[in-house]
Amino acid sequence: MTSPKCDLPQGTLDLLILKTVALGPVHGYAIAQRLQQISRDVVQVPGGSLYPALHRLENRKLLVAEWGQTETGRDAKFYRLTRRGRAHLEAGSASWQRLSETVGLILGMAEGGPR
């Protein structure tokens, strides 16, 4: 059984990329693969969304990139989190945690409960 794909809310992709890169230097294709694998195919990021996001994060100085070779010998940009990127990731993660808990509370309200 396949999981349905899910549209990510605005700004979520950046946070997911930063979290993936925080685990260690990685190239773009591997970022997309990790997100798809960890999410059990719910998050599938096409190159047309991934690479502009990586460039945006690099321009904002949240990531830095260096050319290197993949496991298969291909040249690729490997992305690494900057100090500024780590701070952004921590703040964004905390914000998402608060939002997630709040939405859970609201969705868990009983019908006719407190207003």
MODELLER restraints for C-alpha pairs under 7 A, 6 or more apart:
rsr = mdl.restraints
at = mdl.atoms
rsr.add(forms.Gaussian(group=physical.xy_distance, feature=features.Distance(at['CA:3:A'], at['CA:41:A']), mean=6.16, stdev=0.5))
rsr.add(forms.Gaussian(group=physical.xy_distance, feature=features.Distance(at['CA:3:A'], at['CA:42:A']), mean=5.72, stdev=0.5))
rsr.add(forms.Gaussian(group=physical.xy_distance, feature=features.Distance(at['CA:4:A'], at['CA:42:A']), mean=5.87, stdev=0.5))
rsr.add(forms.Gaussian(group=physical.xy_distance, feature=features.Distance(at['CA:5:A'], at['CA:41:A']), mean=7.00, stdev=0.5))
rsr.add(forms.Gaussian(group=physical.xy_distance, feature=features.Distance(at['CA:5:A'], at['CA:42:A']), mean=4.51, stdev=0.5))
rsr.add(forms.Gaussian(group=physical.xy_distance, feature=features.Distance(at['CA:5:A'], at['CA:43:A']), mean=6.20, stdev=0.5))
rsr.add(forms.Gaussian(group=physical.xy_distance, feature=features.Distance(at['CA:6:A'], at['CA:42:A']), mean=5.80, stdev=0.5))
rsr.add(forms.Gaussian(group=physical.xy_distance, feature=features.Distance(at['CA:6:A'], at['CA:43:A']), mean=6.26, stdev=0.5))
rsr.add(forms.Gaussian(group=physical.xy_distance, feature=features.Distance(at['CA:14:A'], at['CA:53:A']), mean=6.48, stdev=0.5))
rsr.add(forms.Gaussian(group=physical.xy_distance, feature=features.Distance(at['CA:15:A'], at['CA:89:A']), mean=6.27, stdev=0.5))
rsr.add(forms.Gaussian(group=physical.xy_distance, feature=features.Distance(at['CA:15:A'], at['CA:92:A']), mean=6.74, stdev=0.5))
rsr.add(forms.Gaussian(group=physical.xy_distance, feature=features.Distance(at['CA:17:A'], at['CA:31:A']), mean=6.91, stdev=0.5))
rsr.add(forms.Gaussian(group=physical.xy_distance, feature=features.Distance(at['CA:18:A'], at['CA:81:A']), mean=6.92, stdev=0.5))
rsr.add(forms.Gaussian(group=physical.xy_distance, feature=features.Distance(at['CA:18:A'], at['CA:89:A']), mean=6.25, stdev=0.5))
rsr.add(forms.Gaussian(group=physical.xy_distance, feature=features.Distance(at['CA:19:A'], at['CA:89:A']), mean=6.77, stdev=0.5))
rsr.add(forms.Gaussian(group=physical.xy_distance, feature=features.Distance(at['CA:20:A'], at['CA:31:A']), mean=6.48, stdev=0.5))
rsr.add(forms.Gaussian(group=physical.xy_distance, feature=features.Distance(at['CA:21:A'], at['CA:79:A']), mean=6.66, stdev=0.5))
rsr.add(forms.Gaussian(group=physical.xy_distance, feature=features.Distance(at['CA:21:A'], at['CA:80:A']), mean=5.97, stdev=0.5))
rsr.add(forms.Gaussian(group=physical.xy_distance, feature=features.Distance(at['CA:21:A'], at['CA:81:A']), mean=6.16, stdev=0.5))
rsr.add(forms.Gaussian(group=physical.xy_distance, feature=features.Distance(at['CA:22:A'], at['CA:81:A']), mean=5.86, stdev=0.5))
rsr.add(forms.Gaussian(group=physical.xy_distance, feature=features.Distance(at['CA:24:A'], at['CA:80:A']), mean=6.73, stdev=0.5))
rsr.add(forms.Gaussian(group=physical.xy_distance, feature=features.Distance(at['CA:25:A'], at['CA:78:A']), mean=5.75, stdev=0.5))
rsr.add(forms.Gaussian(group=physical.xy_distance, feature=features.Distance(at['CA:25:A'], at['CA:79:A']), mean=5.31, stdev=0.5))
rsr.add(forms.Gaussian(group=physical.xy_distance, feature=features.Distance(at['CA:25:A'], at['CA:80:A']), mean=4.84, stdev=0.5))
rsr.add(forms.Gaussian(group=physical.xy_distance, feature=features.Distance(at['CA:26:A'], at['CA:78:A']), mean=4.87, stdev=0.5))
rsr.add(forms.Gaussian(group=physical.xy_distance, feature=features.Distance(at['CA:26:A'], at['CA:79:A']), mean=5.41, stdev=0.5))
rsr.add(forms.Gaussian(group=physical.xy_distance, feature=features.Distance(at['CA:27:A'], at['CA:76:A']), mean=6.26, stdev=0.5))
rsr.add(forms.Gaussian(group=physical.xy_distance, feature=features.Distance(at['CA:27:A'], at['CA:77:A']), mean=5.56, stdev=0.5))
rsr.add(forms.Gaussian(group=physical.xy_distance, feature=features.Distance(at['CA:27:A'], at['CA:78:A']), mean=4.27, stdev=0.5))
rsr.add(forms.Gaussian(group=physical.xy_distance, feature=features.Distance(at['CA:27:A'], at['CA:79:A']), mean=5.97, stdev=0.5))
rsr.add(forms.Gaussian(group=physical.xy_distance, feature=features.Distance(at['CA:32:A'], at['CA:44:A']), mean=6.99, stdev=0.5))
rsr.add(forms.Gaussian(group=physical.xy_distance, feature=features.Distance(at['CA:32:A'], at['CA:45:A']), mean=5.76, stdev=0.5))
rsr.add(forms.Gaussian(group=physical.xy_distance, feature=features.Distance(at['CA:35:A'], at['CA:43:A']), mean=6.22, stdev=0.5))
rsr.add(forms.Gaussian(group=physical.xy_distance, feature=features.Distance(at['CA:36:A'], at['CA:42:A']), mean=6.60, stdev=0.5))
rsr.add(forms.Gaussian(group=physical.xy_distance, feature=features.Distance(at['CA:36:A'], at['CA:43:A']), mean=5.17, stdev=0.5))
rsr.add(forms.Gaussian(group=physical.xy_distance, feature=features.Distance(at['CA:36:A'], at['CA:44:A']), mean=5.29, stdev=0.5))
rsr.add(forms.Gaussian(group=physical.xy_distance, feature=features.Distance(at['CA:57:A'], at['CA:63:A']), mean=5.71, stdev=0.5))
rsr.add(forms.Gaussian(group=physical.xy_distance, feature=features.Distance(at['CA:58:A'], at['CA:64:A']), mean=5.73, stdev=0.5))
rsr.add(forms.Gaussian(group=physical.xy_distance, feature=features.Distance(at['CA:61:A'], at['CA:84:A']), mean=6.97, stdev=0.5))
rsr.add(forms.Gaussian(group=physical.xy_distance, feature=features.Distance(at['CA:62:A'], at['CA:81:A']), mean=6.19, stdev=0.5))
rsr.add(forms.Gaussian(group=physical.xy_distance, feature=features.Distance(at['CA:62:A'], at['CA:82:A']), mean=5.42, stdev=0.5))
rsr.add(forms.Gaussian(group=physical.xy_distance, feature=features.Distance(at['CA:62:A'], at['CA:84:A']), mean=5.54, stdev=0.5))
rsr.add(forms.Gaussian(group=physical.xy_distance, feature=features.Distance(at['CA:62:A'], at['CA:85:A']), mean=3.78, stdev=0.5))
rsr.add(forms.Gaussian(group=physical.xy_distance, feature=features.Distance(at['CA:63:A'], at['CA:79:A']), mean=6.24, stdev=0.5))
rsr.add(forms.Gaussian(group=physical.xy_distance, feature=features.Distance(at['CA:63:A'], at['CA:80:A']), mean=5.49, stdev=0.5))
rsr.add(forms.Gaussian(group=physical.xy_distance, feature=features.Distance(at['CA:63:A'], at['CA:81:A']), mean=4.68, stdev=0.5))
rsr.add(forms.Gaussian(group=physical.xy_distance, feature=features.Distance(at['CA:63:A'], at['CA:82:A']), mean=5.39, stdev=0.5))
rsr.add(forms.Gaussian(group=physical.xy_distance, feature=features.Distance(at['CA:63:A'], at['CA:85:A']), mean=6.21, stdev=0.5))
rsr.add(forms.Gaussian(group=physical.xy_distance, feature=features.Distance(at['CA:64:A'], at['CA:79:A']), mean=5.66, stdev=0.5))
rsr.add(forms.Gaussian(group=physical.xy_distance, feature=features.Distance(at['CA:64:A'], at['CA:80:A']), mean=5.35, stdev=0.5))
rsr.add(forms.Gaussian(group=physical.xy_distance, feature=features.Distance(at['CA:64:A'], at['CA:81:A']), mean=6.49, stdev=0.5))
rsr.add(forms.Gaussian(group=physical.xy_distance, feature=features.Distance(at['CA:64:A'], at['CA:82:A']), mean=6.59, stdev=0.5))
rsr.add(forms.Gaussian(group=physical.xy_distance, feature=features.Distance(at['CA:65:A'], at['CA:77:A']), mean=5.84, stdev=0.5))
rsr.add(forms.Gaussian(group=physical.xy_distance, feature=features.Distance(at['CA:65:A'], at['CA:78:A']), mean=5.32, stdev=0.5))
rsr.add(forms.Gaussian(group=physical.xy_distance, feature=features.Distance(at['CA:65:A'], at['CA:79:A']), mean=4.40, stdev=0.5))
rsr.add(forms.Gaussian(group=physical.xy_distance, feature=features.Distance(at['CA:65:A'], at['CA:80:A']), mean=6.18, stdev=0.5))
rsr.add(forms.Gaussian(group=physical.xy_distance, feature=features.Distance(at['CA:66:A'], at['CA:77:A']), mean=5.42, stdev=0.5))
rsr.add(forms.Gaussian(group=physical.xy_distance, feature=features.Distance(at['CA:66:A'], at['CA:78:A']), mean=5.36, stdev=0.5))
rsr.add(forms.Gaussian(group=physical.xy_distance, feature=features.Distance(at['CA:66:A'], at['CA:79:A']), mean=6.73, stdev=0.5))
rsr.add(forms.Gaussian(group=physical.xy_distance, feature=features.Distance(at['CA:67:A'], at['CA:75:A']), mean=6.73, stdev=0.5))
rsr.add(forms.Gaussian(group=physical.xy_distance, feature=features.Distance(at['CA:67:A'], at['CA:76:A']), mean=5.59, stdev=0.5))
rsr.add(forms.Gaussian(group=physical.xy_distance, feature=features.Distance(at['CA:67:A'], at['CA:77:A']), mean=4.42, stdev=0.5))
rsr.add(forms.Gaussian(group=physical.xy_distance, feature=features.Distance(at['CA:67:A'], at['CA:78:A']), mean=5.99, stdev=0.5))
rsr.add(forms.Gaussian(group=physical.xy_distance, feature=features.Distance(at['CA:68:A'], at['CA:75:A']), mean=5.64, stdev=0.5))
rsr.add(forms.Gaussian(group=physical.xy_distance, feature=features.Distance(at['CA:68:A'], at['CA:76:A']), mean=5.59, stdev=0.5))
rsr.add(forms.Gaussian(group=physical.xy_distance, feature=features.Distance(at['CA:68:A'], at['CA:77:A']), mean=6.19, stdev=0.5))
rsr.add(forms.Gaussian(group=physical.xy_distance, feature=features.Distance(at['CA:68:A'], at['CA:78:A']), mean=6.45, stdev=0.5))
rsr.add(forms.Gaussian(group=physical.xy_distance, feature=features.Distance(at['CA:69:A'], at['CA:75:A']), mean=4.58, stdev=0.5))
rsr.add(forms.Gaussian(group=physical.xy_distance, feature=features.Distance(at['CA:69:A'], at['CA:76:A']), mean=5.90, stdev=0.5))
rsr.add(forms.Gaussian(group=physical.xy_distance, feature=features.Distance(at['CA:70:A'], at['CA:76:A']), mean=6.56, stdev=0.5))
